[in-house]
Amino acid sequence: MAEVAEAEFNIGAKGKKQLVDNKMDTMFRGSKVDNYFKVSQRGSNLTTEIRAGITTFLTAAYIMAVNPNILSTTGLKFEGLVFATAGSSCIATLIMALWANLPFGLWPGMGMNAYFAYTIVGFKGGQNSVKKVMFAVTIEGVIFILMSLFDLRRYVFKVFPTWMMKATMAGIGLFLAFIGLQAGNGIDIVRDHPAVLVDLVTLTGEHFLRTWIGIAFFCLMSLLILLRVRAAVMIVILLSAILSWILNAAAVEQFTYKPMCCLGSVSYTEP
């Protein structure tokens, strides 16, 4: 008994956590949920899935603010857009999980929303009516559903070369990084410039706290990834968000919205 107690004492906090994780994974293995989602069959376990799910949510949570912010420039109401973003993401992710049985989170694309708001509709509906464009988007969605049901998408993908699809993914990644570097939705490193379009800002500007927090935690995330810390992205997102709120580097006006107040106006305000 003394040897067992001494062994448990020498395990340490990290070892105890590992024992708890192993116990949870053992209890989960072979359960109905495990068999349905084929977690063990795919070489994963419960703790890995929980950590991956939290990281995926935190990585995509910014879309809840950025997507309504972009689309509201067309005249659509911000509160209704928050509800639509959350609701569509929830429904699409549940369909992907429960029907397709794939571990993918689905949410509005950050490239297409900017194209919709700034190029197709134009600021405050200057070029095309937002109602007409929304109808076009609805038709587009129906076409994609029909293509998926009749398995026609694979033939469409064969038309485009591999390099084009990889370049598109890289371009979207650069676009998201560019949003993160801007002042409105990011850490305020770059701003627009009338001569060179994009210009670097000083590190002592108006939002210098947000800038330094972003740089510091980006370096921290890179270090944790190099050290092979599994929850590196999740840790950095949580710590940077909490520190930004404490230091008031990221102004938060409110945490909840009441979208049902928009009923009756079709969530649209004439520009």
C-alpha positions in Angstrom: 0.0 0.0 0.0 2.8 2.4 0.8 4.4 1.7 -2.6 1.2 2.4 -4.3 0.6 5.6 -2.4 4.2 6.7 -3.2 3.7 5.9 -6.9 0.5 8.0 -7.0 2.3 10.8 -5.2 5.1 10.8 -7.8 2.7 10.9 -10.7 2.2 14.6 -10.4 -0.6 16.8 -11.7 0.1 16.0 -15.4 0.1 12.2 -14.7 -3.2 12.4 -12.8 -4.8 14.3 -15.7 -3.5 11.6 -18.0 -5.0 8.9 -15.8 -8.4 10.7 -15.8 -8.3 11.1 -19.6 -7.4 7.4 -20.1 -10.3 6.5 -17.8 -12.7 8.6 -19.8 -11.5 7.2 -23.0 -11.8 3.7 -21.7 -15.4 4.2 -20.6 -16.2 5.9 -23.9 -14.7 3.2 -26.1 -17.3 0.8 -27.4 -20.3 3.0 -26.4 -23.2 3.7 -28.7 -21.9 7.2 -29.4 -18.4 5.8 -30.2 -19.8 3.2 -32.6 -22.1 5.7 -34.3 -19.4 8.4 -34.9 -16.7 5.7 -35.4 -14.3 7.6 -33.1 -12.1 4.7 -32.0 -12.3 3.2 -35.5 -10.8 6.3 -36.9 -7.9 6.3 -34.4 -9.2 9.0 -32.1 -10.6 9.2 -28.6 -13.0 11.2 -26.4 -10.5 13.7 -25.0 -9.0 14.4 -28.4 -12.5 15.0 -29.9 -13.4 17.4 -27.0 -10.2 19.3 -27.4 -10.6 19.5 -31.2 -14.2 20.6 -30.9 -13.4 23.4 -28.5 -10.4 24.6 -30.6 -12.6 24.5 -33.8 -15.3 26.6 -32.1 -12.8 29.2 -30.7 -11.1 29.4 -34.1 -14.3 30.2 -35.9 -16.1 32.2 -33.2 -14.9 35.5 -34.7 -17.2 34.9 -37.6 -20.1 35.6 -35.3 -19.0 39.2 -35.1 -17.2 39.7 -38.4 -19.8 38.2 -40.8 -22.7 40.4 -39.5 -20.4 43.4 -39.5 -19.6 43.0 -43.2 -23.1 42.1 -44.3 -24.7 44.9 -42.3 -23.1 47.4 -44.7 -25.7 46.4 -47.2 -28.6 47.6 -45.0 -29.4 44.3 -43.3 -29.9 44.5 -39.6 -26.9 43.5 -37.5 -29.0 41.6 -34.8 -30.8 39.5 -37.4 -27.4 38.7 -39.1 -26.0 37.5 -35.8 -29.0 35.2 -35.3 -28.8 34.0 -39.0 -25.0 33.3 -38.7 -25.4 31.3 -35.5 -28.4 29.4 -36.7 -27.1 28.5 -40.1 -23.8 27.4 -38.6 -25.5 25.3 -36.0 -27.8 23.5 -38.4 -25.1 22.9 -41.1 -22.7 21.5 -38.5 -25.3 19.2 -37.0 -26.2 17.9 -40.5 -22.5 17.3 -41.2 -22.1 15.5 -37.9 -25.3 13.5 -37.6 -26.0 12.7 -41.3 -22.6 12.8 -43.1 -20.8 11.6 -40.0 -17.8 13.8 -40.7 -15.9 16.0 -38.1 -16.3 19.3 -39.9 -17.6 22.6 -38.7 -19.6 24.6 -41.2 -20.2 28.4 -41.1 -20.5 31.3 -43.6 -17.5 31.8 -45.8 -15.5 34.9 -45.1 -14.5 35.4 -48.7 -18.0 35.2 -50.2 -19.6 37.6 -47.7 -17.2 40.4 -48.6 -17.8 39.7 -52.3 -21.5 39.8 -51.6 -21.4 43.0 -49.6 -18.8 45.1 -51.3 -18.8 43.9 -55.0 -22.3 42.6 -55.8 -24.5 44.7 -53.6 -22.2 47.7 -53.0 -22.2 49.9 -50.0 -25.7 50.4 -48.7 -27.2 48.8 -51.8 -25.6 51.3 -54.2 -25.2 49.0 -57.2 -27.7 46.2 -56.8 -30.7 45.8 -54.5 -29.8 43.5 -51.6 -33.2 41.8 -51.9 -32.5 40.8 -55.5 -29.0 39.5 -54.6 -30.4 37.6 -51.6 -32.8 35.9 -54.0 -29.9 35.0 -56.3 -28.1 33.5 -53.3 -31.1 31.4 -52.5 -31.2 30.1 -56.1 -27.5 29.3 -55.8 -28.1 27.4 -52.6 -30.8 25.3 -54.2 -28.6 24.5 -57.2 -25.8 23.4 -54.9 -28.2 21.2 -52.9 -29.4 19.5 -56.1 -25.8 19.0 -57.3 -25.0 17.3 -54.0 -28.1 15.1 -54.0 -27.4 13.9 -57.5 -23.7 13.6 -57.0 -22.8 16.1 -59.7 -20.3 18.1 -57.7 -17.5 15.6 -58.2 -17.7 16.2 -62.0 -17.6 20.0 -61.5 -14.4 19.6 -59.4 -12.8 17.6 -62.1 -13.1 20.6 -64.5 -10.9 22.8 -62.3 -7.2 21.9 -62.0 -5.8 21.0 -58.6 -3.5 24.0 -58.5 -6.5 26.3 -58.9 -8.3 24.8 -55.9 -5.1 25.0 -53.7 -4.5 28.6 -54.8 -8.1 29.4 -53.9 -7.6 28.0 -50.4 -4.4 29.9 -49.9 -6.0 33.1 -51.1 -8.8 32.8 -48.7 -6.3 32.2 -45.9 -4.4 35.3 -46.8 -7.7 37.2 -47.0 -8.6 36.1 -43.4 -5.1 37.0 -42.2 -5.5 40.4 -43.8 -8.8 40.9 -41.9 -7.1 39.9 -38.7 -4.4 42.6 -39.2 -6.8 45.4 -39.8 -8.0 47.9 -37.2 -11.8 47.2 -37.2 -11.8 43.5 -36.7 -8.1 42.7 -35.9 -5.0 43.8 -34.1 -4.5 47.1 -36.0 -1.2 46.5 -37.7 -2.2 47.6 -41.2 -4.5 50.4 -42.4 -5.7 51.7 -45.8 -3.6 54.4 -47.5 -4.7 56.6 -50.4 -1.3 56.2 -52.2 -0.1 52.6 -51.5 -3.5 51.1 -50.5 -2.1 49.4 -47.5 0.2 50.9 -44.9 1.8 49.7 -41.6 0.8 51.6 -38.5 3.0 52.6 -35.6 3.1 50.3 -32.5 2.2 53.2 -30.3 -1.1 54.1 -32.1 -4.6 54.4 -30.8 -5.0 50.6 -30.3 -1.5 49.8 -29.3 -2.6 47.5 -26.5 -4.5 45.3 -29.0 -1.6 45.3 -31.3 1.0 44.3 -28.7 -1.4 41.6 -27.3 -1.8 40.2 -30.8 1.9 40.1 -31.5 2.8 38.6 -28.2 0.2 35.8 -28.3 1.0 35.0 -31.9 4.6 34.4 -30.8 3.3 32.4 -27.8 1.2 30.2 -30.1 4.1 29.6 -32.4 6.3 28.6 -29.4 3.6 26.2 -28.1 3.1 24.6 -31.5 6.9 24.1 -31.7 6.8 22.5 -28.3 4.0 20.2 -29.6 1.4 21.4 -27.1 -1.8 19.9 -28.3 -4.1 22.7 -27.1 -1.8 25.5 -28.3 -4.4 27.3 -30.4 -7.2 27.0 -27.8 -4.9 28.2 -24.9 -3.8 31.3 -26.9 -7.3 32.2 -28.0 -8.7 32.0 -24.5 -5.8 33.8 -22.8 -5.7 36.6 -25.4 -9.4 37.2 -25.3 -9.5 37.3 -21.4 -6.5 39.7 -21.3 -8.0 41.9 -23.9 -11.2 42.2 -22.0 -9.4 42.9 -18.7 -7.2 45.6 -20.3 -10.2 46.9 -22.3 -8.1 46.4 -25.5 -11.2 44.9 -27.2 -14.3 46.9 -26.5 -17.3 44.7 -25.9 -20.6 46.6 -26.0 -22.8 43.6 -25.2 -22.6 39.8 -25.2 -26.1 39.0 -26.2 -28.6 40.2 -28.8 -32.4 39.8 -29.2 -33.0 39.1 -32.9 -36.7 38.5 -32.5 -37.2 42.3 -32.2 -36.5 42.4 -36.0 -39.6 40.4 -36.9 -42.0 42.4 -39.1 -39.4 44.3 -41.1 -37.9 41.2 -42.8 -34.6 42.2 -41.0 -34.0 44.9 -43.7 -33.5 48.6 -43.4 -33.8 50.7 -46.5 -30.5 52.5 -47.1 
